[in-house]
């Protein structure tokens, strides 16, 4: 019953909170819809940490999105065997994961080492940073677990679970019932990240995706002292 709730029902609860929570915050608290940039308080290693973190987390997000939701039949049609796909996912995920982790640790160190930034850091910010850190560490740890089983079976099970969730099939949870605890913890932490999303500074991601010209727009210039 717990497995059915966590991996068959909870994904829809998380998705509902993610979507409707974001809409409610945009409707009711638009002045809080921002990244709360701390560049004016202390620059430090902000640029390096920011770049590494964002490259890593965007790579992980789109990598998970494409890897989990691309039907197995597509990979079979392309002639990519399951073991090869798993190896590519492990290498790409490892690279992006370490980039993201490096940037995140730089940003966390900057936030706790600067008295000015630490003073304006909310409890929600601390929870968010720690949650992303734990989710990231669990994800990196699954690489070691996967290396012991290179037949691709576990990856196919995870793909089938994700595809059954998004197509509203009730048997989704059964595909991860026998998955190693490490994988299930990573899935739970990842889904819960969407639950806390609307209540943190992460909502600025919506603005980035909504703006077609975001990647090509001019730099925001901040005058130095």
MOKAGI-V521562 format. One line per field, one symbol per residue. ss: DSSP state (h for helix, s for strand, l for the rest). phi: phi as a letter, one per 30 degrees, with the letter a starting at -180 (. if undefined). psi: psi as a letter, one per 30 degrees, with the letter a starting at -180 (. if undefined). A space follows every 10 residues. Layout:
ss: ???
phi: ???
psi: ???
This chain:
ss: lhhhhhhhhh hhhhhhhhhh hhhhhhhhlh hhllllllll lllllhhhhh hhhhhhhhhh hhhhhhhhhl lhhhhhhhll lhhhhhhhhh hhhhhhhhhh hhhhhhhhhh hhhlhhhhhh llhhhhhhhh hhhhhhhhhh hhhhhhhlll llhhhhhhhh hhhhhhllll lhhhhhllll hhhhhhhhhh hhhhhhhlll hhhhhhhhhh llllllllll lllll
phi: .dddddccce eddddddedd dddddddcbd dcdadhecdd dadhcedddd dddddddddd ddddddddcd eeddddddic dddddddddd dddddddddd dddddddddd dcdcdddedc dddddddddd dddddddddd ddddddddbc didddddddd edddddchcd cedddcdcde eedddddddd ddddddedcb ddeddedddd ddcedcdddd dcddd
psi: eeeeeegfee eeeeeeeeee eeeeeeefhf fgilfhkgef ekebheeeee eeeeeeeeee efeeeeeefk keeeeeefgj leeeeeeeee eeeeeeeeee eeeeeeeeee effjeeeefg kleeeeeeee eeeeeeeeee ffeeeeffig ffeeeeeeee eeeeefghkf gefffgegkk eeeeeeeeee efefefefga ffffeeeeef jegefgllkj kkkl.
